[in-house]
Amino acid sequence: MNTSLPDIEESVAIQAPQIQPVTSAFKSSTCQFLLRIGQLHLDKNELRQATDIFTRIIEEYPSSEERKVAQDSLLCIAQRYEKEGSLRVALDLLEHIDKIMENT
């Protein structure tokens, strides 16, 4: 019985999945998901976690529509810190926002 087996390199190449580039739709849905998570943290008054998420959106998705919402949310967080009397934290956050905007 003579059965020929395919060459191992050929079979691996045939079975290897083709990796597709990340589409803009995927990026957009990821950004929207991050925005919702940030909003949930903000609603729970978890300001540090919300700040981290909104900052990430601005840095990683600078040309997205969600960037504007994230930026506005960071300004609201700075205002909350100001109203609570945490003026130094509010000022630090505003300075951080400025630095991020300079780099984008």
N, C-alpha and C positions, 0 to 999 in steps of 0.2 A: 504494500500500500504506500503510494507516494503522494502525500498531500503537501502541497506547498503552503507554507505559512508566509504571510506578508512580513516584510522587513519591519522590525520594531520601530525604527525611526519613522517610517511611513505611517504606521498605525497611530503613533503618538501625534504626529502632525495632523492627521485627519480628525482625531478626536478632540484636539485642543480647541476650546471655545474661543471665539473671536471676541476680544474685549472692545466694547463700543465706547466711544468717548462720551463723557458726561454731557448730556444735552441741556440746553438752557431751561427746558421745562422742569428737569430734575432740580437744577440749581434754584429755580424760582420756588418750587414746592418746598425745598429744604429751608429756604429763607423765610417763607411764610410760616412754616412749622416753628422755626426759631422765634419768630415774632409772637406767635401765640403763646409759646412757653414763657417768653419774657413778660407778656401781658398777664399771664397767670401769676407769676412771681410778684408783679406789681400789685395785682389785686389782693394778694395775701400780705402785702406790705413787706415782702422780702426784697428790700431795696438793693442789697449787694448782689444777689443772684440776678435780679432784673438788669442791673447795671452791666454785669458781665455779658449777659445775652445780647443786650442792645449794642454794646460796644463791639461784640463779635460780628453782628450784622453789618455795622458801619464799616468795619475793617475788611471783612471778607466779601461783601456784596455792595461795593461803593456806588455802582450804577443802577441798583435796584430801586423799585418804588418803595420797598419796605425800609430802605435806609432813612428816608425822610421821617417815617413814623417812629423809627428807632431813635433818631436824633431828637425829635420832639419829646419822646418818652424820657430820654435822659435829662432834658431840660426840666421836665415835670418832677423828676426825682430830685434834681438839685433844688427845686423850689420847696419840695417836701422837707428836705434837710434844713433849708433856711427857716421854714415855719417852725420846725422843731427846735430851733436854736443852735443847730450844728452848722454854724456859718463856715468854719474851716473845711468841713467835709464838702459842703456845697461849693465852695470856691475851688477846692481840689478837683471836684468832678467837672466843673466848668473849664478849668485849665486842661484837664484830660481830654474833654470833648474838642477843645481848640487844637490840641496836638494831633488828635486823630484826623480832624478835618484837614489839617495842613498836609498830612501824609497821603491823603486819598485824592 
